[in-house]
Amino acid sequence: MMTGISILSIVLSRQIVIGNRNPLESVTIAILLGLFFRNILPLPSFVHRGISNYEVPLKFGIILLGIGLSFMAILEIGAKAITVILLCLLIAPALLFMIGKKAGLSEKLSLLIGIGTTICGSTAIAITAPVIEAEGDDVSYAVATISLFGIGAMFLLPVAARLLELNETMFGIWAGTAIHATPQVVAAGYMYGEVAGQVSTVAKLTRNIFMAPAVFLIGLWYMKKKLIKAGDLTKKTRYSKAIPLFLFGFLAFAVIRTIGDGMSILPAPQWRWTVQQVSELGKFLVLIAMAGIGLNTKLNTLRQIGPKPFFVGLVASILLAIISLLLVHILGIS
């Protein structure tokens, strides 16, 4: 059932085209379809065991997604642009986490919204969720929130940039650091111009590279909290459990991609084809997992959480856009 929903979500996602791009991620559609089938239609009993094991394809998908990250991208974007990205990653997550906590959200939901806003949208949420043992309800709400405001930013930032008279390079860096998901960044960039599209894409891919170290740090933080709560902080050997094995797999595939790009192990066309196929398989496995999360989520639970996550997501998106734009101007990127 999860596979069927995943295929349907891909088909529906491809029907929405803006500037030759598909800005509405199939991940969001898969969760919404899963919610629909779980809460509107009765599910046969034989599917319950399968949908409860959604973390299996999620972890394998995360490992394969590592092939989409090349550390060589950092060298292509320039020191000032990297500085904007790093400062956004250092300032925004902690700020957004505190806002979520002040608004009364759980630590896990605040963290998911924060990392989804600042790093890589639903992909970052999917990777972080198993590390902090997040519930499916929190994941569903976080992905829906991030997707909604990511799409809003995709339309509004180009308009704001025209009013501010930003050149294409400035807008490319701004879009690459302030818009949540990669398809949305690329769509916004190319709507503004060819150069803006190229710069925003590289900026976003560079931003994605920091996903792995961010999740490592979150894993360590979460394990420390668990040990303190259990009164067992002295057992340092247990910190190894903070770093799930699938993250090592994710990093290993990123290293393989970087080496493959630099050493030309295969002829370029075959290497690009291999990278694309592995990446697409990873995305599809994550998509299956997201459909499973939707199928495991009851709307009554989401109603209990209330509208606060959407307001936090709105504030988070606005703050990230302001921080990024200020940094672009302060550092004199042109």
Secondary structure, DSSP 8 states (H G I E B T S, - for coil): -HHHHHHHHHHHHHT--BTTB--S-HHHHHHHHHHHHHHTS---GGGHHHHHTTHHHHHHHHHHHGGG--TTHHHHH-HHHHHHHHHHHHHHHHHHHHHHHHTT--HHHHHHHHHIIIIIHHHHHHHHHHHTT--HHHHHHHHHHHHHHHHHHHHHHHHHHHHHT--HHHHHHHHHHHSSSHHHHHHHHHHH-HHHHHHHHHHHHHHHHTHHHHHHHHHHHHHHHHHHHHT-TT-GGGGGGGS-HHHHHHHHHHHHHHHHHHH-SS-HHHHHHHHHHHHHHHHHHHHHHHHHHHHT--HHHHHHH-SHHHHHHHHHHHHHHHHHHHHHHHTT--
